[in-house]
Amino acid sequence: MSPRDALRRIFGGLIHRGWAAIRAAGAVTPKTPARYRFRHLGEGTCLSFPQGAIFGEAWIEIGDHTLVGERVSISAGMGPGVDLGPDSIVRIGGGCSIGRGSHIVGHQSIDIGDDVFTGPYVYITDQNHVYDDPEMPIGRQWPRNNPVSIGAGSWLGAGAIILPGTRIGRQSVVAGGAVVRGEFPDHCVIAGVPAKVVRLYSPEEGWHVPSPAGEPSPLGALLPGG
């Protein structure tokens, strides 16, 4: 090994060890002083370093053993230093995994159940701009809030967008890149732009493609009494 290669190896190792130490020191856990800013930060939970934009921590709750990936932004309210009232606004359950680069932006109520996993770059918000006045720039019109709820055990694929007013049931799957708005039942697969239910689970039929409204399921005829 040449002296130059030896130096590169030494400095490379120092850089990697240094970065690992920085990541460990910059993470937010229940054992770090930053935990006091949050309304609740559960045992075994970790917000990986580097974090994204995080503010309004006094209105953010995160349950036990949840992993928040690098560069994830979690915010409550329009900006730091605003009194948002007595209730929490963003609630993330225990055992969750929030993929790197995701954004959770709450203003009224975002409730993410236990054991929810997301891919990277998922966007969840309970607020959207309005365009009621056709003459006023949309960015200057007062936005509108609508609570969001994501059921326990669900999976949100990479790049999914969860819009205000969305309620997703338990143990459901949101396909990558879906733009989701509306109410969805337990045990379903949601996909598309705009998103819709593409698969459902029932004890009688198992996982199946839902029939168009008003039409019987093609599997229904095979069941007793169908």
Residue pairs with C-beta under 8 A, 6 or more apart in sequence:
1 9
22 49
23 48
23 49
24 49
25 49
26 49
26 50
26 51
27 46
27 47
27 48
27 49
28 34
28 35
28 41
28 46
28 47
28 49
28 51
29 35
29 41
29 45
29 46
29 47
30 41
30 42
30 43
30 44
30 45
35 41
37 57
37 58
38 57
38 58
38 60
38 61
38 62
39 57
39 58
39 59
39 60
39 61
39 88
40 61
40 62
40 63
40 88
41 62
42 62
42 63
42 64
42 65
42 66
42 94
43 64
43 65
44 64
44 65
45 62
45 63
45 64
45 65
45 66
45 67
45 68
46 66
46 67
46 68
47 54
47 62
47 68
47 72
48 67
48 68
48 69
48 70
48 72
48 100
49 70
50 70
50 71
51 68
51 70
51 71
51 72
51 73
52 71
52 72
52 73
52 74
52 101
52 103
53 73
53 75
54 60
54 73
54 74
54 75
55 75
55 76
55 77
55 79
55 80
56 75
56 76
56 77
56 80
56 82
56 84
56 89
56 90
56 106
57 76
58 76
58 84
59 76
59 77
59 84
59 87
59 88
59 89
59 90
59 106
60 74
60 76
60 88
60 89
60 90
60 91
60 92
60 106
61 88
61 90
61 91
61 92
62 68
62 92
62 96
63 92
63 93
63 94
63 95
63 96
63 114
64 94
64 95
65 94
65 95
66 92
66 93
66 94
66 95
66 96
66 97
66 98
67 96
67 97
67 98
68 74
68 92
68 98
69 97
69 98
69 99
69 100
69 101
69 102
69 120
70 100
70 101
71 100
71 101
72 98
72 99
72 100
72 101
72 102
72 103
72 104
73 102
73 103
73 104
73 105
74 90
74 92
74 103
74 104
75 90
75 104
75 105
75 106
76 84
76 88
76 89
76 90
76 106
76 107
77 84
77 89
77 106
77 107
78 107
89 106
89 107
89 108
89 109
89 110
90 104
90 106
90 110
91 110
91 111
91 112
92 98
92 104
92 112
92 116
93 112
93 113
93 114
93 115
93 116
93 152
94 114
94 115
95 114
95 115
96 112
96 114
96 115
96 116
96 117
97 116
97 117
97 118
98 104
98 118
98 122
99 117
99 118
99 119
99 120
99 121
99 122
99 158
100 120
100 121
101 120
101 121
102 118
102 120
102 121
102 122
102 123
102 124
103 122
103 123
103 124
103 125
104 110
104 112
104 124
104 125
105 123
105 124
105 125
105 126
105 127
106 125
106 126
106 127
106 148
107 125
107 126
107 127
107 143
107 145
108 126
108 127
108 145
108 146
108 147
109 126
109 147
109 148
110 124
110 125
110 126
110 147
110 148
110 149
111 147
111 148
111 149
111 150
112 124
112 150
113 149
113 150
113 151
113 152
113 153
113 154
113 170
114 152
114 153
115 152
115 153
116 150
116 151
116 152
116 153
116 154
116 155
116 156
117 154
117 155
117 156
118 155
118 156
118 157
118 160
119 156
119 157
119 158
119 159
119 160
119 176
120 158
120 159
121 158
121 159
122 156
122 157
122 158
122 159
122 160
122 161
122 162
123 160
123 161
123 162
124 148
124 150
124 162
125 148
125 162
125 163
125 164
126 145
126 146
126 147
126 148
126 164
126 165
127 143
127 144
127 145
127 146
127 164
128 143
128 144
128 146
128 163
128 164
129 138
129 139
129 141
129 143
130 138
130 141
130 142
130 143
130 144
131 138
131 141
132 141
133 141
144 164
145 164
146 164
146 165
147 164
147 165
148 162
148 164
148 165
148 166
148 167
149 166
149 167
149 168
150 156
150 162
150 166
150 168
151 168
151 169
151 170
151 171
151 172
151 186
152 170
152 171
153 170
153 171
154 168
154 169
154 170
154 171
154 172
154 173
154 174
155 172
155 173
155 174
156 162
156 174
157 173
157 174
157 175
157 176
157 177
157 178
158 176
158 177
159 176
159 177
160 174
160 175
160 176
160 177
160 178
160 179
160 180
161 178
161 179
161 180
162 168
162 174
162 180
163 179
163 180
163 181
164 181
165 181
165 182
166 180
166 181
166 182
166 183
166 184
167 182
167 183
167 184
168 174
168 180
168 184
168 190
169 184
169 185
169 186
169 187
169 188
170 186
170 187
171 186
171 187
172 184
172 185
172 186
172 187
172 188
172 189
172 190
173 188
173 189
173 190
174 180
174 190
174 191
174 195
175 189
175 190
175 191
175 192
175 195
175 198
177 193
178 190
178 191
178 192
178 193
178 195
179 192
179 193
179 194
179 195
180 190
180 194
180 195
181 194
181 195
182 195
184 190
184 197
185 197
185 200
187 200
187 201
187 202
188 197
188 199
188 200
188 201
189 197
189 198
189 199
189 200
190 196
190 197
190 198
191 198
192 198
197 210
198 209
198 210
199 207
199 208
199 209
199 210
200 207
200 208
200 209
200 210
201 207
201 208
202 208
204 223
205 217
205 219
205 220
205 223
208 217
208 219
210 217
211 217
211 218
216 226
219 226
220 226
